[in-house]
Amino acid sequence: MDEINKKKIWSLIQTKGDKLKDILPSHPSHPFGRNSYAHICSLIKDKFKCSYKDIENSRIEELKKFIENIK
Protein backbone atom coordinates (compact mmCIF):
# COMPACT_ATOMS: atom_id res chain seq x y z
CA MET A 1 0.00 0.00 0.00
CA ASP A 2 1.31 3.44 -0.83
CA GLU A 3 1.78 6.17 1.78
CA ILE A 4 -1.31 8.16 0.76
CA ASN A 5 -3.58 5.14 1.18
CA LYS A 6 -1.91 4.23 4.49
CA LYS A 7 -2.81 7.67 5.85
CA LYS A 8 -6.38 7.40 4.56
CA ILE A 9 -6.86 3.95 6.07
CA TRP A 10 -5.32 4.97 9.41
CA SER A 11 -7.73 7.92 9.48
CA LEU A 12 -10.65 5.51 8.95
CA ILE A 13 -9.30 3.26 11.73
CA GLN A 14 -9.06 6.25 14.08
CA THR A 15 -12.59 7.41 13.27
CA LYS A 16 -14.06 3.95 13.80
CA GLY A 17 -11.90 3.41 16.89
CA ASP A 18 -13.20 6.63 18.43
CA LYS A 19 -16.77 5.37 17.93
CA LEU A 20 -15.93 2.00 19.55
CA LYS A 21 -13.93 3.43 22.45
CA ASP A 22 -16.65 3.12 25.10
CA ILE A 23 -18.57 0.32 23.42
CA LEU A 24 -16.03 -2.54 23.62
CA PRO A 25 -16.81 -4.85 26.52
CA SER A 26 -14.37 -5.00 29.41
CA HIS A 27 -11.99 -7.93 29.61
CA PRO A 28 -9.83 -9.24 32.48
CA SER A 29 -6.73 -9.08 30.28
CA HIS A 30 -7.28 -5.33 29.83
CA PRO A 31 -7.81 -3.88 33.32
CA PHE A 32 -7.37 -0.28 32.14
CA GLY A 33 -9.71 -0.63 29.17
CA ARG A 34 -9.40 -1.98 25.66
CA ASN A 35 -7.59 -0.23 22.84
CA SER A 36 -10.22 0.22 20.13
CA TYR A 37 -7.61 1.00 17.46
CA ALA A 38 -5.72 -2.21 18.21
CA HIS A 39 -9.03 -4.08 18.14
CA ILE A 40 -9.74 -2.86 14.61
CA CYS A 41 -6.21 -3.67 13.47
CA SER A 42 -6.50 -7.19 14.88
CA LEU A 43 -9.80 -7.71 13.04
CA ILE A 44 -8.14 -6.55 9.82
CA LYS A 45 -5.24 -8.91 10.40
CA ASP A 46 -7.63 -11.82 11.01
CA LYS A 47 -9.60 -11.10 7.84
CA PHE A 48 -6.81 -10.15 5.45
CA LYS A 49 -3.99 -12.22 7.03
CA CYS A 50 -1.68 -9.20 7.17
CA SER A 51 -1.36 -5.72 8.61
CA TYR A 52 -3.45 -2.99 7.01
CA LYS A 53 -0.16 -1.47 5.78
CA ASP A 54 0.63 -4.61 3.77
CA ILE A 55 -2.68 -4.84 1.91
CA GLU A 56 -2.41 -4.24 -1.81
CA ASN A 57 -3.76 -0.99 -3.26
CA SER A 58 -6.15 -3.03 -5.39
CA ARG A 59 -7.98 -4.16 -2.19
CA ILE A 60 -8.38 -0.70 -0.62
CA GLU A 61 -12.11 -0.46 -1.31
CA GLU A 62 -12.68 -3.89 0.23
CA LEU A 63 -10.70 -2.80 3.30
CA LYS A 64 -12.65 0.45 3.61
CA LYS A 65 -15.96 -1.42 3.52
CA PHE A 66 -14.69 -3.90 6.08
CA ILE A 67 -13.69 -1.10 8.48
CA GLU A 68 -17.00 0.71 7.99
CA ASN A 69 -18.94 -2.48 8.86
CA ILE A 70 -17.11 -3.21 12.12
CA LYS A 71 -19.54 -3.04 15.04
Secondary structure, DSSP 8 states (H G I E B T S, - for coil): --HHHHHHHHHHHHHHHHHHTTTS--BTTBTT---HHHHHHHHHHHHHSS-GGGS-GGGHHHHHHHHHT--
